Amino acid sequence: MSAAVLYMSISLDGFIAGPNERLDNGLGDGGSRLHEWALPGANADGKDIVRPAGVNGQVFDEMMSTGAVLAGRGTFEPAGGWGGDHHDGVPIFILTRRDPNDLRQWPRVTYVSDITTAMTQAKEAAGDKNVLVHGAGIAQVALAARALDEMELHVIPVLFGQGRRLFEGLAAEQLEMERTRILQGEGGVTHMHYRIKR
């Protein structure tokens, strides 16, 4: 059975994007630093992506072997919708409150208005593979709905001090996690995998 896994690069102080985040600056000022582990050699427009080596390559391969992608518009739109294909032609599910007819249409992209339906459809589409969950907003909504199963956090040895935090605005309740793996990646990144206890 597939699991919904949040894959997220994060600074030591909990930020997933730098300040001044907007549609044409999706990661905020300096935010690309968080993704250097996964995109060595990539230039500003996302071209010339080379698979990372070593442990980082192992984690990258796991992320890219997922069978579906679930994200919110706050991640999807600044990324240009990944050109309609995140990886390997897998289906993409986007959580949105806007009318899908007002949004750009790609054959692999499905717009869904509630998290439970989005997660159910993504898991069905993924089959026996996992669902790659992207974005802070979708993570918060999925955690609140108890729809997220696991988290793979890529902790980068940098302090941002400001920007967008991954877990900003969660309800005041404890969610217990079970750490299932820690990997030391190249360039100082630490990959930490957690299963969310029910």
MDTraj code that builds the backbone (N, CA, C; nanometers):
import mdtraj as md
import numpy as np

residues = "MET SER ALA ALA VAL LEU TYR MET SER ILE SER LEU ASP GLY PHE ILE ALA GLY PRO ASN GLU ARG LEU ASP ASN GLY LEU GLY ASP GLY GLY SER ARG LEU HIS GLU TRP ALA LEU PRO GLY ALA ASN ALA ASP GLY LYS ASP ILE VAL ARG PRO ALA GLY VAL ASN GLY GLN VAL PHE ASP GLU MET MET SER THR GLY ALA VAL LEU ALA GLY ARG GLY THR PHE GLU PRO ALA GLY GLY TRP GLY GLY ASP HIS HIS ASP GLY VAL PRO ILE PHE ILE LEU THR ARG ARG ASP PRO ASN ASP LEU ARG GLN TRP PRO ARG VAL THR TYR VAL SER ASP ILE THR THR ALA MET THR GLN ALA LYS GLU ALA ALA GLY ASP LYS ASN VAL LEU VAL HIS GLY ALA GLY ILE ALA GLN VAL ALA LEU ALA ALA ARG ALA LEU ASP GLU MET GLU LEU HIS VAL ILE PRO VAL LEU PHE GLY GLN GLY ARG ARG LEU PHE GLU GLY LEU ALA ALA GLU GLN LEU GLU MET GLU ARG THR ARG ILE LEU GLN GLY GLU GLY GLY VAL THR HIS MET HIS TYR ARG ILE LYS ARG".split()
xyz = np.array([
    [0.0843, -0.1190, 0.0000],
    [0.0000, 0.0000, 0.0000],
    [0.0877, 0.1238, 0.0000],
    [0.0489, 0.2215, -0.0748],
    [0.1304, 0.3420, -0.0852],
    [0.1177, 0.4283, 0.0399],
    [0.2207, 0.5071, 0.0644],
    [0.2214, 0.6029, 0.1747],
    [0.2338, 0.7423, 0.1164],
    [0.1750, 0.8393, 0.1845],
    [0.1902, 0.9798, 0.1469],
    [0.3096, 1.0340, 0.2234],
    [0.4152, 1.0708, 0.1500],
    [0.5414, 1.1110, 0.2118],
    [0.5744, 1.2548, 0.1735],
    [0.5856, 1.3403, 0.2741],
    [0.6306, 1.4773, 0.2519],
    [0.7816, 1.4753, 0.2353],
    [0.8306, 1.5243, 0.1226],
    [0.9740, 1.5430, 0.0996],
    [0.9993, 1.6929, 0.1028],
    [1.0812, 1.7381, 0.1990],
    [1.0975, 1.8822, 0.2136],
    [1.2373, 1.9172, 0.2613],
    [1.3011, 2.0080, 0.1892],
    [1.4285, 2.0651, 0.2321],
    [1.3990, 2.1807, 0.3256],
    [1.4747, 2.1885, 0.4343],
    [1.4437, 2.2840, 0.5402],
    [1.5737, 2.3346, 0.6033],
    [1.5747, 2.4620, 0.6394],
    [1.6919, 2.5175, 0.7086],
    [1.6918, 2.4700, 0.8534],
    [1.8046, 2.4845, 0.9209],
    [1.8135, 2.4451, 1.0619],
    [1.7116, 2.5171, 1.1482],
    [1.6744, 2.6383, 1.1103],
    [1.5764, 2.7128, 1.1901],
    [1.4338, 2.6997, 1.1362],
    [1.4084, 2.6000, 1.0517],
    [1.2723, 2.5637, 1.0168],
    [1.2103, 2.6289, 0.8953],
    [1.2903, 2.6946, 0.8114],
    [1.2352, 2.7636, 0.6939],
    [1.2486, 2.6790, 0.5680],
    [1.1462, 2.6858, 0.4831],
    [1.1488, 2.6147, 0.3548],
    [1.1608, 2.7115, 0.2376],
    [1.1588, 2.8407, 0.2671],
    [1.1782, 2.9453, 0.1665],
    [1.2333, 3.0684, 0.2365],
    [1.3102, 3.1454, 0.1642],
    [1.3649, 3.2686, 0.2187],
    [1.2634, 3.3818, 0.2137],
    [1.3028, 3.5002, 0.2586],
    [1.2114, 3.6150, 0.2541],
    [1.1836, 3.6584, 0.1103],
    [1.0808, 3.7402, 0.0942],
    [1.0400, 3.7951, -0.0359],
    [0.9938, 3.6879, -0.1334],
    [0.9293, 3.5874, -0.0809],
    [0.8744, 3.4808, -0.1640],
    [0.7548, 3.5341, -0.2423],
    [0.7529, 3.5081, -0.3713],
    [0.6416, 3.5485, -0.4578],
    [0.6458, 3.4610, -0.5824],
    [0.5499, 3.4766, -0.6699],
    [0.5383, 3.3880, -0.7848],
    [0.6663, 3.3818, -0.8675],
    [0.7312, 3.4962, -0.8891],
    [0.8540, 3.4968, -0.9693],
    [0.9799, 3.4763, -0.8859],
    [0.9639, 3.4488, -0.7575],
    [1.0758, 3.4225, -0.6659],
    [1.0279, 3.3166, -0.5670],
    [0.9869, 3.2001, -0.6222],
    [0.9162, 3.0976, -0.5471],
    [0.9848, 3.0461, -0.4226],
    [1.1162, 3.0456, -0.4199],
    [1.1883, 2.9987, -0.3013],
    [1.2317, 3.1143, -0.2118],
    [1.1945, 3.2357, -0.2485],
    [1.2362, 3.3520, -0.1717],
    [1.3842, 3.3801, -0.1916],
    [1.4298, 3.4887, -0.1320],
    [1.5713, 3.5266, -0.1450],
    [1.6601, 3.4223, -0.0776],
    [1.7512, 3.3650, -0.1523],
    [1.8448, 3.2667, -0.0995],
    [1.7878, 3.1274, -0.0817],
    [1.6611, 3.1078, -0.1154],
    [1.5967, 2.9793, -0.0932],
    [1.6516, 2.8645, -0.1750],
    [1.7157, 2.8943, -0.2866],
    [1.7714, 2.7862, -0.3685],
    [1.8818, 2.7100, -0.2935],
    [1.9386, 2.7738, -0.1903],
    [2.0404, 2.7053, -0.1088],
    [1.9868, 2.5742, -0.0517],
    [1.8579, 2.5695, -0.0223],
    [1.7979, 2.4514, 0.0391],
    [1.7926, 2.3310, -0.0548],
    [1.8071, 2.3546, -0.1848],
    [1.7920, 2.2463, -0.2815],
    [1.9224, 2.2111, -0.3531],
    [2.0321, 2.2701, -0.3097],
    [2.1605, 2.2405, -0.3734],
    [2.1982, 2.0931, -0.3604],
    [2.1586, 2.0285, -0.2511],
    [2.1908, 1.8862, -0.2307],
    [2.1286, 1.7995, -0.3410],
    [2.0087, 1.8378, -0.3881],
    [1.9345, 1.7564, -0.4848],
    [1.9579, 1.7984, -0.6287],
    [2.0024, 1.9219, -0.6482],
    [2.0145, 1.9758, -0.7840],
    [2.1542, 2.0298, -0.8110],
    [2.2559, 1.9471, -0.7946],
    [2.3915, 1.9982, -0.8196],
    [2.4083, 2.0357, -0.9664],
    [2.4643, 2.1508, -0.9880],
    [2.4911, 2.1944, -1.1239],
    [2.3737, 2.2588, -1.1945],
    [2.2553, 2.2613, -1.1312],
    [2.1401, 2.3232, -1.1970],
    [2.1588, 2.4740, -1.2004],
    [2.1225, 2.5345, -1.3120],
    [2.1317, 2.6794, -1.3193],
    [1.9994, 2.7415, -1.2757],
    [1.9886, 2.8706, -1.2797],
    [1.8733, 2.9431, -1.2254],
    [1.7409, 2.9035, -1.2897],
    [1.7413, 2.8633, -1.4160],
    [1.6151, 2.8274, -1.4803],
    [1.5828, 2.6782, -1.4678],
    [1.6596, 2.6064, -1.3828],
    [1.6306, 2.4654, -1.3579],
    [1.6851, 2.3713, -1.4637],
    [1.7638, 2.4214, -1.5562],
    [1.8216, 2.3372, -1.6602],
    [1.9524, 2.2749, -1.6089],
    [2.0015, 2.1806, -1.6843],
    [2.1284, 2.1139, -1.6534],
    [2.1255, 2.0427, -1.5183],
    [2.0117, 1.9820, -1.4840],
    [2.0012, 1.9069, -1.3599],
    [2.0762, 1.7755, -1.3749],
    [2.1604, 1.7462, -1.2772],
    [2.2396, 1.6249, -1.2739],
    [2.2028, 1.5501, -1.1458],
    [2.1855, 1.4194, -1.1562],
    [2.1560, 1.3397, -1.0378],
    [2.2698, 1.3529, -0.9382],
    [2.2381, 1.3797, -0.8103],
    [2.3450, 1.3898, -0.7108],
    [2.4110, 1.2546, -0.6870],
    [2.5316, 1.2584, -0.6342],
    [2.6069, 1.1365, -0.6057],
    [2.5824, 1.0906, -0.4617],
    [2.6298, 0.9723, -0.4305],
    [2.6335, 0.9218, -0.2941],
    [2.4975, 0.9089, -0.2274],
    [2.4946, 0.9394, -0.0984],
    [2.3725, 0.9307, -0.0181],
    [2.2654, 1.0236, -0.0734],
    [2.3040, 1.1439, -0.1132],
    [2.2058, 1.2373, -0.1695],
    [2.1390, 1.1781, -0.2934],
    [2.2158, 1.1065, -0.3730],
    [2.1605, 1.0410, -0.4906],
    [2.0613, 0.9321, -0.4537],
    [2.0909, 0.8576, -0.3481],
    [1.9993, 0.7541, -0.3005],
    [1.8645, 0.8147, -0.2608],
    [1.8685, 0.9226, -0.1834],
    [1.7455, 0.9885, -0.1388],
    [1.6722, 1.0505, -0.2580],
    [1.7454, 1.1108, -0.3487],
    [1.6869, 1.1683, -0.4707],
    [1.6140, 1.0599, -0.5502],
    [1.6784, 0.9431, -0.5650],
    [1.6164, 0.8330, -0.6396],
    [1.4867, 0.7863, -0.5730],
    [1.4869, 0.7803, -0.4403],
    [1.3655, 0.7405, -0.3682],
    [1.2521, 0.8390, -0.3966],
    [1.2856, 0.9670, -0.3921],
    [1.1859, 1.0705, -0.4162],
    [1.1318, 1.0612, -0.5597],
    [1.2190, 1.0339, -0.6541],
    [1.1791, 1.0287, -0.7944],
    [1.1217, 0.8935, -0.8370],
    [1.1111, 0.8000, -0.7424],
    [1.0486, 0.6717, -0.7752],
    [0.9046, 0.6654, -0.7257],
    [0.8533, 0.7778, -0.6782],
    [0.7150, 0.7831, -0.6317],
    [0.6195, 0.7729, -0.7510],
    [0.4950, 0.7300, -0.7215],
    [0.3995, 0.7038, -0.8279],
    [0.2994, 0.8141, -0.8540],
    [0.3003, 0.9192, -0.7713],
    [0.2119, 1.0343, -0.7904],
    [0.2672, 1.1495, -0.7080],
    [0.2224, 1.2701, -0.7412],
    [0.2649, 1.3909, -0.6695],
    [0.1392, 1.4634, -0.6214],
    [0.1458, 1.5121, -0.4967],
    [0.0378, 1.5935, -0.4413],
    [0.0998, 1.7224, -0.3889],
    [0.0482, 1.8346, -0.4348],
    [0.1015, 1.9649, -0.3932],
    [-0.0112, 2.0668, -0.3878],
    [0.0194, 2.1807, -0.3308],
    [-0.0729, 2.2927, -0.3329],
    [-0.0313, 2.3910, -0.4412],
    [-0.1174, 2.4866, -0.4670],
    [-0.0867, 2.5854, -0.5707],
    [0.0333, 2.6711, -0.5344],
    [0.0564, 2.6925, -0.4040],
    [0.1698, 2.7738, -0.3603],
    [0.3039, 2.7128, -0.3954],
    [0.3072, 2.5846, -0.4186],
    [0.4283, 2.5153, -0.4646],
    [0.4244, 2.4974, -0.6157],
    [0.3097, 2.4582, -0.6656],
    [0.2930, 2.4238, -0.8063],
    [0.3140, 2.5428, -0.8995],
    [0.2500, 2.6553, -0.8686],
    [0.2555, 2.7700, -0.9601],
    [0.3938, 2.8342, -0.9685],
    [0.4646, 2.8603, -0.8546],
    [0.5993, 2.9163, -0.8693],
    [0.6953, 2.8229, -0.9429],
    [0.6666, 2.6917, -0.9393],
    [0.7506, 2.5948, -1.0102],
    [0.7101, 2.5821, -1.1566],
    [0.6188, 2.6691, -1.2014],
    [0.5740, 2.6622, -1.3403],
    [0.4988, 2.5340, -1.3704],
    [0.4414, 2.4740, -1.2643],
    [0.3682, 2.3490, -1.2830],
    [0.4564, 2.2353, -1.3287],
    [0.5898, 2.2531, -1.3108],
    [0.6887, 2.1551, -1.3566],
    [0.6656, 2.1206, -1.5040],
    [0.6105, 2.2173, -1.5767],
    [0.5843, 2.1939, -1.7185],
    [0.4811, 2.0846, -1.7420],
    [0.4026, 2.0526, -1.6379],
    [0.3014, 1.9485, -1.6497],
    [0.3532, 1.8086, -1.6249],
    [0.4828, 1.7945, -1.5906],
    [0.5411, 1.6618, -1.5670],
    [0.6477, 1.6735, -1.4589],
    [0.6142, 1.6370, -1.3369],
    [0.7116, 1.6448, -1.2274],
    [0.8254, 1.5462, -1.2491],
    [0.7921, 1.4204, -1.2739],
    [0.8920, 1.3189, -1.3061],
    [0.8246, 1.1954, -1.3651],
    [0.8847, 1.1397, -1.4652],
    [0.8440, 1.0116, -1.5241],
    [0.6970, 1.0036, -1.5653],
    [0.6323, 1.1165, -1.5880],
    [0.4940, 1.1152, -1.6335],
    [0.3927, 1.0744, -1.5284],
    [0.4305, 1.0794, -1.3996],
    [0.3352, 1.0394, -1.2950],
    [0.2241, 1.1430, -1.2829],
    [0.1058, 1.1006, -1.2382],
    [-0.0036, 1.1960, -1.2207],
    [0.0260, 1.2961, -1.1100],
    [-0.0210, 1.4178, -1.1298],
    [-0.0010, 1.5276, -1.0341],
    [-0.1387, 1.5729, -0.9862],
    [-0.1533, 1.5827, -0.8544],
    [-0.2782, 1.6285, -0.7945],
    [-0.2509, 1.7596, -0.7218],
    [-0.3295, 1.8620, -0.7538],
    [-0.3102, 1.9944, -0.6963],
    [-0.4330, 2.0323, -0.6152],
    [-0.4104, 2.0623, -0.4874],
    [-0.5176, 2.1055, -0.3992],
    [-0.5423, 2.2541, -0.4226],
    [-0.6656, 2.2887, -0.4571],
    [-0.6992, 2.4285, -0.4847],
    [-0.8457, 2.4542, -0.4530],
    [-0.8747, 2.5753, -0.4104],
    [-1.0136, 2.6163, -0.3891],
    [-1.0688, 2.6889, -0.5116],
    [-0.9806, 2.7195, -0.6060],
    [-1.0229, 2.7889, -0.7272],
    [-1.0863, 2.6920, -0.8265],
    [-1.1712, 2.7447, -0.9095],
    [-1.2336, 2.6652, -1.0148],
    [-1.1249, 2.6148, -1.1099],
    [-1.1148, 2.4821, -1.1280],
    [-1.0121, 2.4282, -1.2178],
    [-1.0177, 2.4835, -1.3586],
    [-1.1353, 2.5296, -1.4025],
    [-1.1468, 2.5858, -1.5371],
    [-1.0701, 2.7170, -1.5510],
    [-1.0380, 2.7797, -1.4375],
    [-0.9615, 2.9043, -1.4393],
    [-0.8106, 2.8806, -1.4339],
    [-0.7702, 2.7546, -1.4259],
    [-0.6292, 2.7206, -1.4095],
    [-0.5760, 2.6560, -1.5369],
    [-0.4443, 2.6634, -1.5522],
    [-0.3816, 2.6035, -1.6695],
    [-0.4016, 2.4525, -1.6686],
    [-0.4339, 2.3988, -1.7820],
    [-0.4627, 2.2556, -1.7920],
    [-0.3460, 2.1803, -1.8558],
    [-0.3034, 2.0737, -1.7894],
    [-0.2061, 1.9794, -1.8426],
    [-0.2672, 1.8406, -1.8316],
    [-0.2363, 1.7488, -1.9215],
    [-0.2993, 1.6169, -1.9189],
    [-0.2752, 1.5375, -1.7900],
    [-0.1613, 1.5542, -1.7276],
    [-0.1285, 1.4750, -1.6085],
    [-0.1727, 1.5417, -1.4781],
    [-0.2281, 1.6617, -1.4854],
    [-0.2614, 1.7384, -1.3653],
    [-0.4118, 1.7328, -1.3383],
    [-0.4452, 1.6982, -1.2121],
    [-0.5833, 1.6972, -1.1667],
    [-0.5963, 1.7956, -1.0515],
    [-0.6935, 1.8852, -1.0610],
    [-0.7189, 1.9820, -0.9542],
    [-0.8287, 1.9270, -0.8638],
    [-0.8032, 1.9292, -0.7331],
    [-0.8950, 1.8723, -0.6350],
    [-0.9171, 1.9756, -0.5251],
    [-1.0397, 1.9820, -0.4724],
    [-1.0727, 2.0887, -0.3782],
    [-1.0627, 2.0511, -0.2309],
    [-1.0474, 1.9222, -0.1973],
    [-1.0318, 1.8895, -0.0555],
    [-0.9219, 1.7853, -0.0370],
    [-0.8567, 1.7910, 0.0777],
    [-0.7368, 1.7099, 0.1024],
    [-0.7679, 1.5607, 0.1053],
    [-0.8801, 1.5221, 0.1610],
    [-0.9115, 1.3794, 0.1702],
    [-0.9292, 1.3181, 0.0317],
    [-1.0040, 1.3862, -0.0537],
    [-1.0225, 1.3380, -0.1907],
    [-0.8906, 1.3393, -0.2666],
    [-0.8133, 1.4465, -0.2513],
    [-0.6839, 1.4567, -0.3199],
    [-0.5916, 1.3420, -0.2798],
    [-0.5833, 1.3135, -0.1499],
    [-0.4948, 1.2080, -0.1029],
    [-0.5435, 1.0713, -0.1495],
    [-0.6738, 1.0481, -0.1444],
    [-0.7290, 0.9198, -0.1901],
    [-0.6988, 0.8976, -0.3378],
    [-0.7222, 0.9989, -0.4190],
    [-0.6971, 0.9863, -0.5628],
    [-0.5480, 0.9682, -0.5918],
    [-0.4630, 1.0416, -0.5208],
    [-0.3187, 1.0303, -0.5427],
    [-0.2688, 0.8906, -0.5066],
    [-0.3166, 0.8368, -0.3939],
    [-0.2741, 0.7017, -0.3533],
    [-0.3232, 0.5963, -0.4518],
    [-0.4456, 0.6113, -0.4988],
    [-0.4974, 0.5165, -0.5986],
    [-0.4130, 0.5225, -0.7260],
    [-0.3797, 0.6425, -0.7683],
    [-0.3007, 0.6589, -0.8903],
    [-0.1586, 0.6054, -0.8734],
    [-0.1038, 0.6167, -0.7523],
    [0.0335, 0.5715, -0.7260],
    [0.0445, 0.4200, -0.7218],
    [-0.0658, 0.3514, -0.6993],
    [-0.0622, 0.2052, -0.6924],
    [0.0187, 0.1580, -0.5737],
    [0.1213, 0.0778, -0.5989],
    [0.2042, 0.0266, -0.4890],
    [0.3233, 0.1182, -0.4590],
    [0.3308, 0.2315, -0.5272],
    [0.4379, 0.3284, -0.5005],
    [0.3862, 0.4370, -0.4057],
    [0.4780, 0.5136, -0.3485],
    [0.4400, 0.6211, -0.2579],
    [0.3944, 0.7453, -0.3333],
    [0.3285, 0.8336, -0.2597],
    [0.2880, 0.9640, -0.3114],
    [0.3876, 1.0663, -0.2588],
    [0.4473, 1.1445, -0.3475],
    [0.5378, 1.2519, -0.3095],
    [0.4536, 1.3749, -0.2779],
    [0.4606, 1.4209, -0.1537],
    [0.3862, 1.5392, -0.1111],
    [0.4839, 1.6559, -0.1066],
    [0.4457, 1.7688, -0.1690],
    [0.5317, 1.8865, -0.1803],
    [0.4633, 2.0084, -0.1198],
    [0.5356, 2.0860, -0.0403],
    [0.4896, 2.2180, 0.0002],
    [0.4457, 2.2298, 0.1450],
    [0.4704, 2.3480, 0.2028],
    [0.4357, 2.3738, 0.3420],
    [0.2848, 2.3785, 0.3620],
    [0.2144, 2.4465, 0.2748],
    [0.0699, 2.4585, 0.2896],
    [0.0008, 2.3235, 0.2854],
    [0.0367, 2.2422, 0.1882],
    [-0.0244, 2.1098, 0.1758],
    [0.0140, 2.0226, 0.2944],
    [0.1369, 2.0358, 0.3443],
    [0.1799, 1.9582, 0.4615],
    [0.0953, 1.9921, 0.5826],
    [0.0710, 2.1203, 0.6036],
    [-0.0086, 2.1626, 0.7193],
    [-0.1520, 2.1126, 0.7090],
    [-0.2120, 2.1229, 0.5913],
    [-0.3490, 2.0759, 0.5714],
    [-0.3562, 1.9245, 0.5882],
    [-0.2599, 1.8526, 0.5315],
    [-0.2584, 1.7065, 0.5402],
    [-0.2354, 1.6592, 0.6837],
    [-0.1490, 1.7275, 0.7578],
    [-0.1284, 1.6917, 0.8982],
    [-0.2564, 1.7139, 0.9784],
    [-0.3226, 1.8249, 0.9571],
    [-0.4461, 1.8549, 1.0297],
    [-0.5548, 1.7519, 1.0001],
    [-0.5570, 1.7009, 0.8779],
    [-0.6582, 1.6023, 0.8373],
    [-0.6136, 1.4593, 0.8660],
    [-0.4960, 1.4434, 0.9227],
    [-0.4387, 1.3101, 0.9491],
    [-0.4247, 1.2299, 0.8191],
    [-0.3892, 1.2985, 0.7115],
    [-0.3784, 1.2349, 0.5805],
    [-0.2335, 1.2108, 0.5385],
    [-0.1379, 1.2601, 0.6170],
    [0.0040, 1.2422, 0.5850],
    [0.0565, 1.1235, 0.6637],
    [0.1348, 1.0368, 0.5982],
    [0.1853, 0.9155, 0.6625],
    [0.3297, 0.9274, 0.7097],
    [0.4138, 0.9930, 0.6306],
    [0.5568, 0.9988, 0.6599],
    [0.6136, 1.1339, 0.6182],
    [0.7314, 1.1655, 0.6715],
    [0.8036, 1.2864, 0.6321],
    [0.9507, 1.2526, 0.6121],
    [1.0070, 1.3014, 0.5042],
    [1.1512, 1.2946, 0.4789],
    [1.1986, 1.4388, 0.4765],
    [1.2662, 1.4802, 0.5834],
    [1.3155, 1.6173, 0.5937],
    [1.4637, 1.6194, 0.5602],
    [1.5003, 1.7088, 0.4711],
    [1.6392, 1.7270, 0.4301],
    [1.6870, 1.8539, 0.5007],
    [1.7573, 1.8374, 0.6110],
    [1.7964, 1.9507, 0.6947],
    [1.9301, 2.0054, 0.6453],
    [1.9269, 2.1326, 0.6059],
    [2.0425, 2.1990, 0.5460],
    [2.1115, 2.2837, 0.6533],
    [2.2445, 2.2783, 0.6628],
    [2.3172, 2.3517, 0.7669],
    [2.3274, 2.5014, 0.7365],
    [2.2124, 2.5673, 0.7433],
    [2.2064, 2.7111, 0.7204],
    [2.0930, 2.7676, 0.8058],
    [2.1109, 2.8893, 0.8532],
    [2.0063, 2.9610, 0.9247],
    [1.9537, 3.0722, 0.8351],
    [1.8225, 3.0802, 0.8198],
    [1.7624, 3.1850, 0.7376],
    [1.7173, 3.3045, 0.8210],
    [1.6653, 3.2800, 0.9400],
    [1.6191, 3.3890, 1.0246],
    [1.4825, 3.4437, 0.9873],
    [1.4451, 3.4293, 0.8617],
    [1.3140, 3.4754, 0.8158],
    [1.2779, 3.4042, 0.6867],
    [1.1512, 3.4099, 0.6524],
    [1.1008, 3.3419, 0.5335],
    [0.9734, 3.2688, 0.5670],
    [0.9517, 3.1536, 0.5007],
    [0.8319, 3.0735, 0.5294],
    [0.8728, 2.9480, 0.6052],
    [0.8092, 2.9287, 0.7212],
    [0.8371, 2.8115, 0.8034],
    [0.7507, 2.6941, 0.7589],
    [0.8060, 2.5748, 0.7713],
    [0.7333, 2.4554, 0.7316],
    [0.6124, 2.4299, 0.8207],
    [0.6281, 2.4447, 0.9505],
    [0.5210, 2.4059, 1.0421],
    [0.4523, 2.5250, 1.1076],
    [0.4572, 2.6405, 1.0441],
    [0.3913, 2.7606, 1.0960],
    [0.2403, 2.7395, 1.1000],
    [0.1780, 2.7728, 1.2112],
    [0.0330, 2.7738, 1.2193],
    [-0.0341, 2.6398, 1.2430],
    [0.0422, 2.5380, 1.2830],
    [-0.0220, 2.4108, 1.3152],
    [-0.1069, 2.4261, 1.4404],
    [-0.2067, 2.3415, 1.4535],
    [-0.2912, 2.3429, 1.5740],
    [-0.2056, 2.3110, 1.6969],
    [-0.2496, 2.3619, 1.8108],
    [-0.1758, 2.3423, 1.9357],
    [-0.2034, 2.2036, 1.9922],
    [-0.1502, 2.1031, 1.9255],
    [-0.1612, 1.9653, 1.9708],
    [-0.0344, 1.8914, 1.9329],
    [-0.0037, 1.7875, 2.0065],
    [0.1165, 1.7111, 1.9772],
    [0.0866, 1.6017, 1.8765],
    [0.1738, 1.5890, 1.7795],
    [0.1697, 1.4780, 1.6853],
    [0.2980, 1.3990, 1.7053],
    [0.2843, 1.2756, 1.7462],
    [0.4014, 1.1927, 1.7723],
    [0.4561, 1.1334, 1.6428],
    [0.5874, 1.1300, 1.6340],
    [0.6570, 1.0760, 1.5176],
    [0.7490, 0.9626, 1.5622],
    [0.7725, 0.8711, 1.4726],
    [0.8736, 0.7680, 1.4943],
    [0.9838, 0.7894, 1.3906],
    [1.1035, 0.8173, 1.4376],
    [1.2146, 0.8339, 1.3428],
    [1.2537, 0.6954, 1.2918],
    [1.2552, 0.6811, 1.1601],
    [1.2865, 0.5514, 1.1014],
    [1.4235, 0.5481, 1.0342],
    [1.4840, 0.6670, 1.0122],
    [1.6143, 0.6684, 0.9452],
    [1.6781, 0.8055, 0.9555],
    [1.8098, 0.8066, 0.9673],
    [1.8891, 0.9292, 0.9532],
    [2.0055, 0.8955, 0.8613],
    [2.0230, 0.9756, 0.7572],
    [2.1353, 0.9579, 0.6649],
    [2.2138, 1.0882, 0.6571],
    [2.3447, 1.0775, 0.6631],
    [2.4315, 1.1938, 0.6475],
    [2.4675, 1.2070, 0.5000],
    [2.4183, 1.3113, 0.4380],
    [2.4430, 1.3321, 0.2966],
    [2.5638, 1.4206, 0.2712],
    [2.6034, 1.4251, 0.1466],
    [2.7145, 1.5092, 0.1058],
    [2.6764, 1.6562, 0.1219],
    [2.7751, 1.7409, 0.1494],
    [2.7516, 1.8842, 0.1620],
    [2.6877, 1.9245, 0.2937],
    [2.6851, 1.8335, 0.3908],
    [2.6342, 1.8666, 0.5236],
    [2.4856, 1.8449, 0.5441],
    [2.4117, 1.8036, 0.4400],
    [2.2678, 1.7800, 0.4564],
    [2.2453, 1.6537, 0.5389],
    [2.1445, 1.6574, 0.6246],
    [2.1028, 1.5412, 0.7017],
    [1.9611, 1.5043, 0.6586],
    [1.9446, 1.3814, 0.6122],
    [1.8147, 1.3322, 0.5674],
    [1.7521, 1.2554, 0.6828],
    [1.6378, 1.3035, 0.7319],
    [1.5711, 1.2399, 0.8453],
    [1.4320, 1.1949, 0.8026],
    [1.4048, 1.0668, 0.8235],
    [1.2753, 1.0106, 0.7835],
    [1.1944, 0.9779, 0.9088],
    [1.0666, 1.0173, 0.9075],
    [0.9777, 0.9963, 1.0205],
    [0.8473, 0.9327, 0.9728],
    [0.7951, 0.8436, 1.0546],
    [0.6599, 0.7909, 1.0342],
    [0.5697, 0.8584, 1.1354],
    [0.4545, 0.9038, 1.0914],
    [0.3616, 0.9735, 1.1800],
    [0.2777, 0.8688, 1.2521],
    [0.2821, 0.8723, 1.3847],
    [0.2065, 0.7762, 1.4639],
    [0.0599, 0.8136, 1.4637],
    [-0.0244, 0.7139, 1.4594],
    [-0.1698, 0.7351, 1.4607],
    [-0.2266, 0.7058, 1.5974],
])
top = md.Topology()
chain = top.add_chain()
for i, resn in enumerate(residues, 1):
    res = top.add_residue(resn, chain, resSeq=i)
    for name in ("N", "CA", "C"):
        top.add_atom(name, md.element.get_by_symbol(name[0]), res)
traj = md.Trajectory(xyz[None], top)
